[in-house]
Amino acid sequence: MHDKTSDTAFFFPKGEARPPTIPCTICGRQFGSKSISIHIPQCLEKWRRENEALPQSLRQPEPKPPEPILTESGEVDVEATQELFWQAHLQQLVPCPHCSRTFFPDRLDKHVTSCLSKS
């Protein structure tokens, strides 16, 4: 099994904290504060293509990123903002009508055809 912690051990020696990551509100993947601004436009374009390919009944409104949460001193509250972005990502998931598990809209049809709870 591959240990992800060993991947970062070279860059972040023991005891040093990793820089905070930000989840993409569209796909949920984690990115650094500099690369998230590069990723989001590309991810949104991919989301638009995939959403257009869905049947009308499964199409979703375009996701809007939430505003970061600020502390009393005006700085970004990283933990609260990360949680807010993660929750925004989860809002895009669609529940299976049989088992209630959630999926991206483009993956729901594939799941429904093999869902064991539909009987």
TAWOKA-V973996 format. One record per pair of residues at least 6 apart in sequence whose C-alpha atoms are under 8 Angstrom apart, sorted by sequence separation. I is the first residue (numbers start at 0). J is the second residue. D is the distance in Angstrom with one decimal. If there is no record, write none. Layout:
# TAWOKA-V973996
i = [I,I]
j = [J,J]
d = [D,D]
This chain:
# TAWOKA-V973996
i = [11,22,23,69,70,94,95,22,23,51,68,69,94,95,21,22,50,67,68,93,94,20,21,50,67,68,92,93,20,21,92,93,20,21,68,92,93,19,20,23,68,91,92,95,18,19,67,91,94,21,25,47,93,97,95,96,23,26,67,95,98,25,97,25,65,98,65,97,98,64,97,25,65,64,62,59,25,24,24,58,57,53,53,50,50,49,19,27,22,21,24,20,23,24,27,22,23,24,25,26,27,21,22,24,25,24,23,25]
j = [17,28,29,75,76,100,101,29,30,58,75,76,101,102,29,30,58,75,76,101,102,29,30,59,76,77,101,102,30,31,102,103,31,32,79,103,104,31,32,35,80,103,104,107,31,32,80,104,107,35,39,61,107,111,110,111,39,42,83,111,114,42,114,43,83,116,84,116,117,84,117,46,87,87,91,91,62,62,64,104,104,104,105,104,105,105,77,85,81,81,84,81,84,85,88,84,85,86,87,88,89,84,85,87,88,88,88,91]
d = [6.5,5.3,6.3,4.4,5.5,5.3,6.1,4.3,7.2,7.2,5.8,5.2,4.1,7.4,5.4,6.2,5.6,6.5,5.6,5.1,6.3,5.7,5.2,6.9,7.6,7.8,5.4,5.3,5.2,6.1,5.0,6.1,4.7,6.5,6.4,4.9,5.9,6.7,6.4,7.1,5.3,6.9,6.6,6.8,7.4,7.5,5.3,8.0,8.0,7.1,7.7,7.6,7.4,7.7,7.9,8.0,6.8,7.3,7.9,6.7,7.5,6.9,7.3,7.0,7.3,5.5,6.7,5.6,7.3,7.3,5.1,7.6,7.3,7.3,7.7,7.6,6.9,7.8,6.2,7.4,6.3,7.7,6.5,7.9,7.5,6.9,7.6,6.5,6.4,5.7,5.2,7.9,6.9,6.2,5.8,6.1,7.5,7.9,7.8,6.5,8.0,7.7,6.0,5.6,5.3,4.4,7.2,7.7]
